[in-house]
Amino acid sequence: MNEPVVIDNKYVGIIVGIILVVGIFAALVYAVILPSYQTIAAMSWEQTECTITKVRSKSLSTNHKKGSTNFKVELTYSYEFDGKPYQGDRYDFGVGGDGDQRYVRRVVDDLKRNKKTVCYVNPNEPSESVLMRQFPWTALAIGVAFVTLVLGGIVAWIKGVRPDRLLDAAQKAQRRI
């Protein structure tokens, strides 16, 4: 006769905790660390004149409860570097939208009016360029908040789920009966 497999709840909590920490770490690397690193690296790139060839706003997602939509600046631009022509399409190093409709529309309208602008070109890889190299402070602040919450949760979990404390609580409950 086969007996059912029983998994200790302690191990389920540990496995779920590890999965959550790895997932949050991966999201932080993708949304905060990588764009921050790319922005810092681009600070040494060469400023080059470029011409906007196409620009528009693109709707990414809608939050129907709040009635808000996240927008992204979608563009292409051309530039020359060391006498060779190139095309770029990177507005910034962010991974999500660039803002609400009003902000993105202002950016798009400004780029349509001022087709001649500057972009920043990686001198070691001239096909790599970016139009805006501002540091993603908001993403960094959100990342720090998440790390603080995760570390606080880990500390609380470690302090609150120690086996000796569980045993003490069980013994105290037994004495009351």
N, C-alpha and C positions, 0 to 999 in steps of 0.2 A: 504494500500500500504506500502510495506516495504522500509524503507529508508536505504541507505548504512551506514555501521558503519565507522566512521571516527576516526582514531587514531591520537592523537596529536603527531607531529614529535618530540617534546621534550621527550615524554615518550619512543618512539622508540629508540632514542639515548641513553637514560638512560638504557633501557633493554639491548641493544647491548653492551654498555659499561660494564655493570655488568657481562654479559656472558663472554666477553673478559677478564676481570680482574680475574674472577673465573677460567677460562681456563688457563691463564698464571700462576696464583698461583698454580694450581694443577700440571702443568708441572714443575714449580720450585721445588715443594715439591718432586716430583718423581725423577727429574734429578739432583737436586743440594742438597737440604736439607737432604733427606734420605741417599744418599751415603756419604755425609759429616759426618752425625751423626754416621753412621755405621763405618766409618774409624776411627773417634775419639774413639768410644767404643772399637774398635779392638786394639787400642794402649796398652790396659792393658791385652790383651790376651797373653797366654803363647806361646813362640816360641818352636816349636816341629819339630824334623826331620821327613821328609816325603819322599816318593818315588813316582816319576811321573810314572803312569802306562799307560797313553795315553795322547797324546797332538797333536793338529793340529790347523791350522788356518781355520776359517770359514768366507766366504764372506757373508756380511749382505745386502748390497745394492750397487747399481751402479748409479752414476750420469753420464748419457750418454753425457751430454753437456760438462762436464769437463773431462770425461774419467777416473774418479776416483771411487774407490770402498772402502768401509769401511769394515775392517776385525776385527774379534774377536778371542781371544785365547780361544780355547775349550780344556779342559783337565780334567783328573781325577787323583787323587793321593791317596795314602794310608798312614796312620799314626797310631801310637799307643798313647793312652792317658790313664794314670792310669792303664796300663796293658791290656786295651781293644783295639781291632782293629777298625778303622774307615776308611771311604772313604770320600773324598771331591771332589768338582768340581768347586769351586769358585776361579777364578783367581784374581778378584778385586771386588770392590763394585760399579763400573760404570754400567750404564744402557744401554749404546750404544756400539758401537764398541771400540776397543782398539787402533785403528790407521790405518795407511795405510799398504799396503801389505808388503812393505820393513821392516817396524818396527816390525810388527807382525811375519813375517818370522824369523827375528833375534831372537825374544823372543822364538819362537817355536824351532828353531835350538838349542838355548842355553839350553832349558829345555830337549831336546832330548839327548844332550851330557852329561848334568849333571843331571842324573835322581835322585840323592840324593840331596835334597835341604831342605829348612825350610818352614814351614807354621805356621800360627798363629791360635791357638785353643782357643775357648771360654771355660774357665774353668768351668763355670756354665752350659754350654750346649756343651759338647765335640763333638757332631756331627756337630757343626757349626764351620767352619774353612774358612780361606782365605789364598791364596798364597802371594798376594801383598797387603799391607795396606797403600799405598801411598795416600796422600791427593789429592782430585780431584780439583786442583787449576784452571784448565781450565774451568771446569764446574762452579766453584764458580765465576770466572771472568765473564763468560757469564750470569750467574744469576744476578750478580750485575748490569751489563749493561741493562738487561731486566727490572729489577726493576726500575732503573733510568729512562728508557724510558717510562715505564708505569706511574710512578709518575709524570714525566714531562708532559705527555699527559693529565693526570687527572687535573693537575694544569692549563694547557693551556685551557682545555675544560671548567673548572669552571670559569676561568677569561674571556673567550671569549664568553660564551653562557649564560650570565646572562640576565634574562628577561628585566631588566631596560635598558641595553645597546641595546637590540634588539628594544625596544620601541623607544629609542632615535634615533637610526638609521632610523627607519621607519618614525618618525616625520621629521627628516632632509630631507629625500627623498621626503616627501609630500610637504615641503616648496619649493623645487626646481621646482616642477611641476607648 
